[in-house]
Amino acid sequence: MWGAVAHLSAFAIYFTGIGHIVGPMIIWLWKRDTNPFVASEAREAMNFNISVSLYAVIAGVLCVVLIGFPLLIALHTFQVICIIVGALRASDGLPFRYPLNLRLV
C-alpha cells in the first residue's frame, strides 16, 4: 500500500508547489530502513517528479518560441498517466520504473 501512496503523493503538486517531491521523499525517509520495496518505489517516484520538474522548466523556457506550450501539455499528460500506472503496479506488489527518469537520488 505504501508503494502506491508514494506514487500517488505526486498529486500533492495541485495543493502545494513542491508536494510532488516532498511526499515521496517523506515516505522514502520513513520506510527506507524497514521496507526495501516501498523505499525503492518512493525513491523512483521522487526521482521521476524531480525529472518532470526539470523538463517543465526547460519547456517553460521554450514557451518563448511557442513550442513549449504543447510540450507542457504533453509533459503533464505523461506525468499523470505514469503516476497512475506506477500506483497500480505498486499496489499489485510489482516494481515500476518510470520512462525518461533521471535517477538522481
N, C-alpha and C positions, 0 to 999 in steps of 0.2 A: 504494500500500500504506500509506503513512504517513497518508493521509487517513482510511482505515478504522481505523488504530490510534488516531488522535486521538479518534474517536468511541467506540471500544471501551475506551479507557483510563478512561472514566467508571465502568466496573465496578470500578475500584480502591476505590470507596467501601466495598465489602464487606471490604477489608483494612485501610484507613486511613480516618480520619474525613473528610479533605478531599482524598483522592486523585482524586475525580471532577473536581475543579477543577485540581489541580496537574498531573495527567497531560496534559490538553490544553494547559495553559499551557507546559509544558516543550517539547512538540512545536512549539507556535506560536513560542516564542522561538528554538528551534533552526532551524526551517525558514522563518521569515518572510522572510528576505532571499534565499533560494535557490529556493524553490518557492512561487509565489503560490497555487496550488490547495491545497496542504497547509496553508499559512498560513490561508487562508480557512476551510477545514474545521475546523482546530483552534480558530480564534477562535470559530466558530459553536458548536462543541461546548462550549467553555469558557463562553460566554455562556448556553447552554442550561442547563448544570449550575449556574451561579450563579442563574439564574432559578428552577430547580426547588428549590434550597436556600431561596430566599426564599419560594416558595409553600409549602414544607414547614413553615417557621417559622409562617406565617400559619395553616396547617391545624392545626399543633400548638397554637396559641393557641385555635383553635376547638374543640379537644377538650374544653375546659371545658364547652361547651354540647352536647357529644356529636356534633355534625355533623362535627367534624374527623377522626374515625376513618375514616368512609367516604371522606372527601376524601384522606386519606393513602394509603389503599389504591389509590384511583383514580389518584392522582399517581404512585405507584410503578409501577403497571402502564403508565401513559402514558410514563413515563421509559424503562422497559425496551424498550418497543416502538419508541419514537423512536430510541433508541441503535442498535438492531439495524437498523432501516431506514436510518438515516444511514450506518452502516458498510457496508451492502450497496451503497448508492448510490455512496459514495465509492470502494469497491473497483472499481466499474464505470467510474470516472472522471467521474461526474456530480455536480454540486454538490447539496447538500441543505440546505434551510433548515428549521429546526425551527419547528413552530407554537407559538404562545404564548411566543415567545422575546423577552426584553428584550435589546436589543443594547447592552450596557454597555461593551464593550471594542472 
